[in-house]
Amino acid sequence: MAGSIITLRTSGTQLHCQAEHRSLLDALESHRIPVEYQCREGYCGSCRTRLLKGEVCYAARPLAFVQKDEILPCCCTAKGDIEIEM
């Protein structure tokens, strides 16, 4: 996720993310963006959000069900610039 720009569709906010962020959730929290979550491991799906543009990658396949256009920020990282529905 080094050097990625995360765009939040609802507010238009753009966040610059660094390599030290272990997940998209970590990056959002570092910018004080509130995200509902419970597990940080991809089990529960509480943080589920829509990925509108770009790609993410998962260290391990999440156990929670996600649709094709959804992501779990708790356990993914951005592959380049992305836009999410937040």
C-alpha positions as CSV (number, residue, x, y, z in Angstrom):
1,M,0.0,0.0,0.0
2,A,3.1,2.3,-0.1
3,G,2.2,5.6,-1.7
4,S,-1.5,4.6,-2.3
5,I,-4.2,7.3,-2.4
6,I,-7.5,6.2,-0.8
7,T,-10.5,8.2,-1.9
8,L,-13.6,8.2,0.3
9,R,-16.5,8.6,-2.1
10,T,-19.0,10.1,0.4
11,S,-16.8,12.9,1.6
12,G,-14.4,13.2,-1.3
13,T,-11.5,12.9,1.2
14,Q,-8.2,11.6,-0.1
15,L,-5.8,9.9,2.3
16,H,-2.2,9.1,1.6
17,C,-1.3,5.7,2.9
18,Q,2.2,4.4,3.8
19,A,3.8,1.0,3.9
20,E,3.7,0.9,7.7
21,H,-0.1,0.4,7.6
22,R,-0.7,-3.3,8.0
23,S,-4.2,-3.1,6.5
24,L,-6.6,-0.6,5.0
25,L,-8.3,-0.4,8.4
26,D,-5.0,0.7,10.0
27,A,-4.6,3.4,7.4
28,L,-8.1,4.7,7.8
29,E,-7.8,4.7,11.6
30,S,-4.4,6.6,11.4
31,H,-6.4,9.4,9.6
32,R,-9.1,9.3,12.3
33,I,-11.7,7.8,9.9
34,P,-14.2,5.9,12.0
35,V,-14.8,2.3,10.8
36,E,-17.0,-0.3,12.4
37,Y,-15.1,-3.5,13.0
38,Q,-14.8,-6.4,15.5
39,C,-12.2,-8.8,14.4
40,R,-9.4,-7.4,12.3
41,E,-9.0,-10.9,10.8
42,G,-11.7,-11.1,8.1
43,Y,-14.0,-13.4,10.2
44,C,-17.0,-11.2,11.0
45,G,-17.6,-8.8,8.0
46,S,-18.4,-5.8,10.3
47,C,-16.1,-3.5,8.3
48,R,-17.5,-4.5,4.9
49,T,-17.5,-1.7,2.4
50,R,-17.8,-1.3,-1.4
51,L,-14.7,-1.0,-3.5
52,L,-15.6,1.4,-6.3
53,K,-12.2,1.7,-8.1
54,G,-8.9,-0.1,-7.9
55,E,-7.8,-3.4,-6.4
56,V,-6.9,-4.7,-3.0
57,C,-5.1,-7.8,-1.9
58,Y,-5.6,-10.1,1.1
59,A,-2.8,-11.8,3.0
60,A,-5.2,-14.7,3.5
61,R,-8.7,-15.2,2.1
62,P,-11.3,-13.7,4.4
63,L,-13.8,-16.1,6.0
64,A,-16.6,-13.6,6.0
65,F,-18.7,-13.6,2.8
66,V,-18.0,-10.6,0.5
67,Q,-19.7,-9.8,-2.8
68,K,-17.5,-9.1,-5.9
69,D,-17.6,-5.4,-5.3
70,E,-17.0,-5.5,-1.5
71,I,-13.9,-5.5,0.6
72,L,-13.0,-6.1,4.3
73,P,-10.6,-3.2,5.2
74,C,-9.6,-5.1,8.4
75,C,-7.5,-7.6,6.4
76,C,-6.7,-6.1,3.0
77,T,-4.3,-3.6,1.6
78,A,-4.6,-1.4,-1.5
79,K,-2.8,-2.3,-4.7
80,G,-2.3,1.2,-5.8
81,D,-4.9,4.0,-5.6
82,I,-8.4,2.9,-4.7
83,E,-11.8,4.5,-4.1
84,I,-14.2,3.2,-1.5
85,E,-17.8,3.9,-0.5
86,M,-17.3,5.7,2.9
